[in-house]
Amino acid sequence: MLYHVFARGIERRPIFLNNRDRYRFLEKLGAVLTETGTVAHAFALLPNHFHLLLRRNNTPLSSVMRRLLTSHAIYFNRRHERVGHLFQNRYRSIICQDDTYYLQLVRYIHLNPLRSLQVRSIKELEKYPFCGHSYLLENCHADWYEPARIFSLIGKTTATGKTAYLEMMTACSPTQGESGKNCRELSGVLKSPDSPVTEEPAREPIAPDVETFVEAICDELGILKAELLLGARRREVVEARELIVGRLVSLGLPPSRIANELFISKTAVTNIMKRCSKRVSLPS
């Protein structure tokens, strides 16, 4: 089983205050994964949360995460002279059952530092030591993270897998990436070592207020934003998607913009609007 695992600091407070905290977390993560036979396919550390894509072996995920979170909480509280809970409730996880979402999920996790402006450009992300992207490109190394093993799941060979991965990783707009402002996931395709550059029309950057709005709705309904953006069909996620579309329409956003924000087609937005309209028009 593949699990997308997510944990956030209590009240959205930081769980990493500096690079020493991050390196310590990765050191413990590697130790726990090695001891339990768990494989990490993707990871990203953000100031107040982290993402992991894990394939467990015989050890239950709950045991793996309990060891990791408990160790980090004890270390963090001692080092920074604090008491009380560090993490917001229990970690959350989503089972990745569909292979078609695997590469998208790896990409989603690895782009988090870029979306949250921890790095200013895709070039910085390539050497950022707290995200699996730099390890896949072998600019950073860890005994517990095996790029070849991951690429073999994407392509027939390591080389074709790496090419497929790089083609899926989107680049930051050249005019915005260097400043670090409004740097968001756009659709320029990163050149791989063995393939020419191809480009697609750039998506409009996600407005911070809309992104915050979407996150707030997801928190309110108890779902992960990743589920929403990756097209999960769970009933709660579908209902959240419809609610968000309805509210964004009421704010005056056009269907094309909403489709870009939620990574769905314009037709899907139109269909949701029609369904919502029918419900409103039903007699009480």
C-alpha positions, 0 to 999 in steps of 0.5 A: 500500500502507498500512503500519502501522509500529512501532519501539521503543527498545532494551530498551524505553528512551526514544527521546524524552526531552522535547518538543524530541526529539518536535518534531525527530522530527516535523520530520524525518518531514515532510521525509522524507515530502515528499521521498519522496511518502509520505503519513501517515494516522495517527501517535502518539509514545510515550516509547519507541516510535512508531506510523505509518500510511503510504501509500508512493509509488514510494520503498520503505518500507525507504528511508523508514524507514532515513532517518527512524530513522538521522536520529533516532538520530544526533540523539538520541545527539549531543544526549543524549551517548550511543552505541550503538543507539537502536532495538530491531532493525529497524522492523516493519510490517504491510500494511493490505489490508482497508479495513474495518480502516482506520478501526479502525487509525487509531483504535488508533494515535491512542488510544495516548497516552490508553491509555499515560497521556501525556494524561489525557482525550480533551480533552487528546488533541484538542490533543496535538501528538504524535498525529495526532488533534489534526491531524485536528481542525485544532488542530495543523497540519503542511504534510505532514499533510492532514486532508481527504485522510484524511477523504475515504477515510472518508466521501463528503465531508470533513464526513461523513468527519470525523463518522465518525472522531469517532464511532469515537474513544472517550472516557475515563470522566468519573470516571477521565479527569481523574485520569489513573489507569486511563484506558483506551479505553471505549465512550462515543462522542465528540460530533461537531459535527453529531451528537447524543451517543450512548452505549454501555455502558462497557467495564471498563478493562484491568487493567495486569497483563493488559495487560502480560501480553498485551504480553509474550506478543506480544513473546515470539512476535514479533507486534505487539499491534495485530495481535492487537487488530485481529483479524489472521488470520495463523497466528502471530497466531491461535496467539498469541490462543489462547495468551493466551486459554488462559492468561487462563482459567487465571488465572481471568478470565471469558470476558466479561472476556477478550473485552473485553481482546482486542476479540473476542466472548465466543463467539470466546473460548468457541470457543477454549476448546473447541478448546484443551480438545480438544487437551489431551484428545487421547491422547498 
